[in-house]
């Protein structure tokens, strides 16, 4: 490894280059190798870019020595269900203790007084920004699986904005107090692969006004004012299945849910990683070429109810990957044409392609604090790729992978070209530590269908990626999402190195979290990675009469707790939450 420089110095604050840690991403297209230098100030593309660098925008360290900042994190307090049965209310609960994990290296005494910070950043994952009125949504699967539709889905925008507000309020990292360098979203930023959702996501992250409504600009049109007892009807006196278990009647809820809101945007640079819901309609169908499904997405008809038997058959096809291109889904919807209800057509609900996704990130309107493209560059457009690398700090690089499989289905894999690029990027930056980011976990990369754009290229599983990483002792962590659950897994490599796989819970399912990750050199032959979970800024206690933007964000969390069929284990065990993860220096 190269000589380590601290992100957080003593009285001198931050090293100048560390302030530049989150400048414009050095993007790498497939087949282009590039050693990432701390002094690089231009995005690397297939041809050397002439664009200027993003201005330094990491938070400045105070002149005084840095101190841990735990306010607003789950170390200080966690939303906790209050006593009672039926619909459960949330309140303030005690924080989660930090757990030291030593599977990969023994922690040495006195390290807290020796350690220096290498980097600190925030991971957001599985935001699932939902256009809740979209005609292709699979809400009707709820007749077979009660959790196939969740009562809080109309509030994803308000909930995500509150998460941005929480991150903005963090004045430093929870353990070292170092300034946060950047934020990374690790996929499933959208839910239906709809252009409306992509616009809302980008405005949430970069700032702007958002009206989370499509179709009729005057009102909500969807399952929650359908009169169907299968769904929570918040504004009506209908005794629906959710009210039968304690869900409240909230007059004015739907009007408030589609009202314009304001996002401040993140006040630090942010990068983007793609997930299966960002790549394919419904997160599982390779159906961009299906004109009928595209017309239905933007058209004036929406299916809201089917029999339990029909829902079960369709859900089985999805779960068992028997319809990756959506052919049988297409036929199913055609067979249900007479059962569809009329809604207002809207072109903004059209699906977006991978090219559309990158172009939207490159749009100056969504630059926010930066960097331009949020990791993506013109090289990605030229090569048709959605992966890149960037420098985090003097001694650390970040690598964002595209683990989605364009052949269909929600599990992932890597193509041979990307796997070779990953190997080459790690070798060419062997003197830097590396943090990998992806949507899928190593265990969920089991889908090896060929990419239609690269039919002769083999796909590789998570086990193959782990085997490749085993040959690189500079890898510290693989950070991902997809499973909507906090899980931290140690990996010991065949080359004698080791790294931690850090999977973080979603922000759509309770307990709705993001994660701060700090990298530190203990100056004793070991590295410590600190993980600290954070909730949104919304108050833990809800007020059913408060339908403001903040009040709705609080309801978003509490409704997710009570969603029928919701898992109660997504928060993970204590060793998967707030941790110190020790490993030997490579």
Helices and strands as residue ranges (DSSP letters): H 16-19, E 77-81, E 90-94, E 99-104, H 111-114, E 116-124, G 139-143, G 146-148, G 153-155, H 156-169, E 182-186, H 195-206, E 208-211, G 223-225, G 243-245, H 253-257, E 260-263, E 270-273, H 276-279, H 291-298, E 301-302, H 308-319, H 327-335, G 337-339, E 341-342, G 347-349, H 354-362, G 364-366, G 372-375, H 378-383, E 388-393, E 396-400, E 414-415, H 416-428, E 433-437, G 442-444, E 459-460, H 462-469, E 475-480, E 487-492, E 498-503, E 514-521, E 526-534, H 549-562, G 574-576, E 579-584
